[in-house]
Amino acid sequence: MLILTRKIDQSIIIQGNITVMVLGVERDRVKLGIAAPEDITVLREELVDPDAPQQLRPRMAARTAPSAVGNLALKPSPKRR
C-alpha cells in the first residue's frame, strides 16, 4: 500500500489516465474527486458485491480506512496567468 499526504487541490495520477484530487476536508471526512475513463468503474467499497468475481473486487490490505471514493467531479484547474 502506498500512503501519501495531499493538501486540498492537490492530486495523484494513476497509470496516466486516472486522477484523484482532494477537494475538501471537513472534520473526519475527505472529499475526493476522481476523473477516469468511461470504461473504468469507480465504486465505494460498500457497494462492491463480495460474491462478485475477483477482478471486480478491490484489493484489500490488512488494514484499510473506509473508502471515500464516489462519483465526484473534479474542480476546474485554476487558470494560470
PAFIZA-471445 format. One record per atom (N, C-alpha, C): residue number from 1; residue in three letters; x, y, z. Coordinates in steps of 0.001 Angstrom, whole numbers, plus 500000, padded with zeros to 6 digits. Example, Ala and Ser with C-alpha at 12.3 -4.5 7.8 and 13.67 -1.06 7.14 Angstrom:
NODE   pos   code     east    north       up
NODE     1    ALA   513190   494310   507800
NODE     1    ALA   512300   495500   507800
NODE     1    ALA   513200   496700   507800
NODE     2    SER   512850   497750   507080
NODE     2    SER   513670   498940   507140
NODE     2    SER   512900   500030   507870
***
This chain:
NODE   pos   code     east    north       up
NODE     1    MET   500839   498829   500000
NODE     1    MET   500000   500000   500000
NODE     1    MET   500887   501238   500000
NODE     2    LEU   500575   502160   499130
NODE     2    LEU   501262   503442   499080
NODE     2    LEU   500457   504440   499900
NODE     3    ILE   501112   505145   500800
NODE     3    ILE   500447   506144   501635
NODE     3    ILE   501033   507504   501298
NODE     4    LEU   500155   508444   500927
NODE     4    LEU   500570   509779   500534
NODE     4    LEU   499866   510828   501375
NODE     5    THR   500475   511996   501462
NODE     5    THR   499848   513145   502085
NODE     5    THR   499583   514157   500988
NODE     6    ARG   498355   514627   500898
NODE     6    ARG   497965   515611   499893
NODE     6    ARG   497178   516720   500574
NODE     7    LYS   497274   517910   500040
NODE     7    LYS   496501   519045   500528
NODE     7    LYS   495340   519277   499572
NODE     8    ILE   494400   520138   499958
NODE     8    ILE   493272   520473   499104
NODE     8    ILE   493797   521007   497774
NODE     9    ASP   493166   520584   496703
NODE     9    ASP   493503   520912   495314
NODE     9    ASP   494760   520216   494807
NODE    10    GLN   495355   519324   495582
NODE    10    GLN   496462   518513   495100
NODE    10    GLN   495897   517166   494658
NODE    11    SER   496585   516528   493729
NODE    11    SER   496056   515282   493193
NODE    11    SER   497155   514254   493010
NODE    12    ILE   496732   513040   492710
NODE    12    ILE   497637   511972   492308
NODE    12    ILE   497130   511452   490961
NODE    13    ILE   498025   510895   490178
NODE    13    ILE   497675   510349   488870
NODE    13    ILE   498035   508865   488881
NODE    14    ILE   497097   508050   488450
NODE    14    ILE   497280   506598   488429
NODE    14    ILE   497283   506136   486975
NODE    15    GLN   498323   505467   486574
NODE    15    GLN   498507   504919   485223
NODE    15    GLN   498300   505966   484138
NODE    16    GLY   498528   507215   484439
NODE    16    GLY   498486   508265   483432
NODE    16    GLY   497109   508717   482992
NODE    17    ASN   496042   508010   483391
NODE    17    ASN   494718   508411   482929
NODE    17    ASN   493648   508458   484023
NODE    18    ILE   494035   508259   485272
NODE    18    ILE   493102   508362   486394
NODE    18    ILE   493660   509410   487350
NODE    19    THR   492844   510431   487639
NODE    19    THR   493271   511495   488538
NODE    19    THR   492387   511478   489775
NODE    20    VAL   493019   511502   490947
NODE    20    VAL   492313   511582   492219
NODE    20    VAL   492751   512876   492878
NODE    21    MET   491783   513781   493122
NODE    21    MET   492095   515086   493692
NODE    21    MET   491373   515272   495022
NODE    22    VAL   492069   515866   495985
NODE    22    VAL   491461   516202   497267
NODE    22    VAL   490694   517505   497067
NODE    23    LEU   489370   517442   497225
NODE    23    LEU   488529   518622   497034
NODE    23    LEU   488255   519362   498334
NODE    24    GLY   488240   518632   499432
NODE    24    GLY   487966   519282   500702
NODE    24    GLY   488151   518339   501868
NODE    25    VAL   488297   518914   503049
NODE    25    VAL   488425   518146   504291
NODE    25    VAL   487556   518833   505336
NODE    26    GLU   486648   518073   505942
NODE    26    GLU   485791   518596   507000
NODE    26    GLU   485756   517574   508129
NODE    27    ARG   486231   517978   509284
NODE    27    ARG   486304   517094   510458
NODE    27    ARG   486965   515771   510090
NODE    28    ASP   486194   514686   510081
NODE    28    ASP   486783   513368   509803
NODE    28    ASP   486445   512864   508402
NODE    29    ARG   486065   513769   507497
NODE    29    ARG   485702   513368   506133
NODE    29    ARG   486595   514053   505110
NODE    30    VAL   486941   513297   504095
NODE    30    VAL   487734   513825   502993
NODE    30    VAL   486877   513709   501735
NODE    31    LYS   486759   514787   500972
NODE    31    LYS   486011   514756   499719
NODE    31    LYS   487020   514624   498581
NODE    32    LEU   486867   513543   497811
NODE    32    LEU   487772   513254   496706
NODE    32    LEU   487036   513415   495384
NODE    33    GLY   487747   513880   494391
NODE    33    GLY   487233   513913   493026
NODE    33    GLY   488035   512921   492207
NODE    34    ILE   487345   512119   491404
NODE    34    ILE   488014   511093   490617
NODE    34    ILE   487642   511274   489161
NODE    35    ALA   488644   511459   488315
NODE    35    ALA   488433   511550   486869
NODE    35    ALA   489071   510320   486249
NODE    36    ALA   488249   509515   485596
NODE    36    ALA   488731   508274   484998
NODE    36    ALA   488017   508066   483664
NODE    37    PRO   488636   507302   482779
NODE    37    PRO   487965   506986   481513
NODE    37    PRO   486632   506284   481774
NODE    38    GLU   485708   506399   480828
NODE    38    GLU   484372   505824   480998
NODE    38    GLU   484390   504310   481187
NODE    39    ASP   485414   503629   480692
NODE    39    ASP   485461   502178   480823
NODE    39    ASP   485990   501722   482181
NODE    40    ILE   486356   502657   483054
NODE    40    ILE   486820   502345   484408
NODE    40    ILE   485657   502539   485375
NODE    41    THR   485342   501519   486150
NODE    41    THR   484284   501612   487143
NODE    41    THR   484870   502067   488467
NODE    42    VAL   484262   503088   489062
NODE    42    VAL   484696   503601   490361
NODE    42    VAL   483524   503445   491321
NODE    43    LEU   483710   502626   492354
NODE    43    LEU   482656   502369   493329
NODE    43    LEU   483151   502588   494745
NODE    44    ARG   482225   502975   495617
NODE    44    ARG   482539   502969   497047
NODE    44    ARG   482643   501501   497479
NODE    45    GLU   483523   501251   498396
NODE    45    GLU   483787   499873   498820
NODE    45    GLU   482523   499145   499267
NODE    46    GLU   481636   499820   499965
NODE    46    GLU   480439   499153   500486
NODE    46    GLU   479454   498755   499388
NODE    47    LEU   479649   499239   498164
NODE    47    LEU   478773   498870   497055
NODE    47    LEU   479275   497675   496260
NODE    48    VAL   480459   497182   496583
NODE    48    VAL   481030   496054   495856
NODE    48    VAL   480479   494759   496445
NODE    49    ASP   479931   493916   495577
NODE    49    ASP   479374   492633   495989
NODE    49    ASP   480505   491664   496320
NODE    50    PRO   480547   491161   497555
NODE    50    PRO   481634   490233   497916
NODE    50    PRO   481588   488933   497122
NODE    51    ASP   480444   488618   496507
NODE    51    ASP   480323   487398   495694
NODE    51    ASP   480676   487638   494234
NODE    52    ALA   481035   488881   493901
NODE    52    ALA   481408   489203   492517
NODE    52    ALA   482737   488538   492188
NODE    53    PRO   483011   488340   490896
NODE    53    PRO   484312   487770   490516
NODE    53    PRO   485470   488606   491068
NODE    54    GLN   486579   487965   491334
NODE    54    GLN   487734   488607   491976
NODE    54    GLN   488190   489869   491244
NODE    55    GLN   488164   489877   489900
NODE    55    GLN   488664   491035   489163
NODE    55    GLN   487773   492265   489354
NODE    56    LEU   486554   492098   489851
NODE    56    LEU   485670   493236   490091
NODE    56    LEU   485764   493762   491519
NODE    57    ARG   486439   493024   492383
NODE    57    ARG   486556   493447   493780
NODE    57    ARG   487853   494200   493998
NODE    58    PRO   487810   495267   494820
NODE    58    PRO   489051   495982   495113
NODE    58    PRO   489968   495129   495966
NODE    59    ARG   491272   495334   495808
NODE    59    ARG   492234   494629   496653
NODE    59    ARG   492192   495221   498043
NODE    60    MET   492246   494366   499040
NODE    60    MET   492188   494814   500423
NODE    60    MET   493526   494599   501087
NODE    61    ALA   493992   495617   501763
NODE    61    ALA   495206   495476   502569
NODE    61    ALA   494780   494972   503943
NODE    62    ALA   495752   494594   504745
NODE    62    ALA   495437   494090   506077
NODE    62    ALA   494681   495129   506898
NODE    63    ARG   495041   496390   506718
NODE    63    ARG   494377   497453   507473
NODE    63    ARG   494085   498598   506514
NODE    64    THR   492804   498836   506245
NODE    64    THR   492444   499916   505336
NODE    64    THR   491417   500816   505981
NODE    65    ALA   491464   502076   505620
NODE    65    ALA   490460   503030   506090
NODE    65    ALA   489227   502894   505213
NODE    66    PRO   488061   503317   505708
NODE    66    PRO   486867   503272   504869
NODE    66    PRO   487075   504091   503599
NODE    67    SER   486536   503598   502526
NODE    67    SER   486706   504262   501240
NODE    67    SER   485843   505509   501147
NODE    68    ALA   486386   506548   500543
NODE    68    ALA   485636   507785   500376
NODE    68    ALA   485487   508133   498909
NODE    69    VAL   485678   507165   498036
NODE    69    VAL   485562   507471   496621
NODE    69    VAL   484117   507382   496185
NODE    70    GLY   483789   508117   495182
NODE    70    GLY   482436   508112   494653
NODE    70    GLY   482416   508735   493282
NODE    71    ASN   481249   509018   492824
NODE    71    ASN   481094   509601   491500
NODE    71    ASN   481141   511121   491642
NODE    72    LEU   482329   511674   491840
NODE    72    LEU   482506   513102   492048
NODE    72    LEU   483180   513732   490839
NODE    73    ALA   482902   514981   490618
NODE    73    ALA   483557   515703   489529
NODE    73    ALA   484741   516488   490084
NODE    74    LEU   485762   516654   489273
NODE    74    LEU   486906   517447   489687
NODE    74    LEU   486610   518931   489522
NODE    75    LYS   487154   519730   490414
NODE    75    LYS   487038   521165   490256
NODE    75    LYS   487923   521571   489079
NODE    76    PRO   487498   522604   488336
NODE    76    PRO   488345   523035   487220
NODE    76    PRO   489695   523539   487714
NODE    77    SER   490705   523326   486920
NODE    77    SER   492045   523797   487276
NODE    77    SER   492068   525316   487250
NODE    78    PRO   492778   525943   488205
NODE    78    PRO   492868   527405   488178
NODE    78    PRO   493595   527855   486923
NODE    79    LYS   493148   528959   486373
NODE    79    LYS   493784   529491   485168
NODE    79    LYS   495095   530145   485538
NODE    80    ARG   496120   529835   484762
NODE    80    ARG   497445   530426   485002
NODE    80    ARG   497573   531699   484199
NODE    81    ARG   498285   532632   484752
NODE    81    ARG   498485   533910   484063
NODE    81    ARG   499756   533913   483300
***
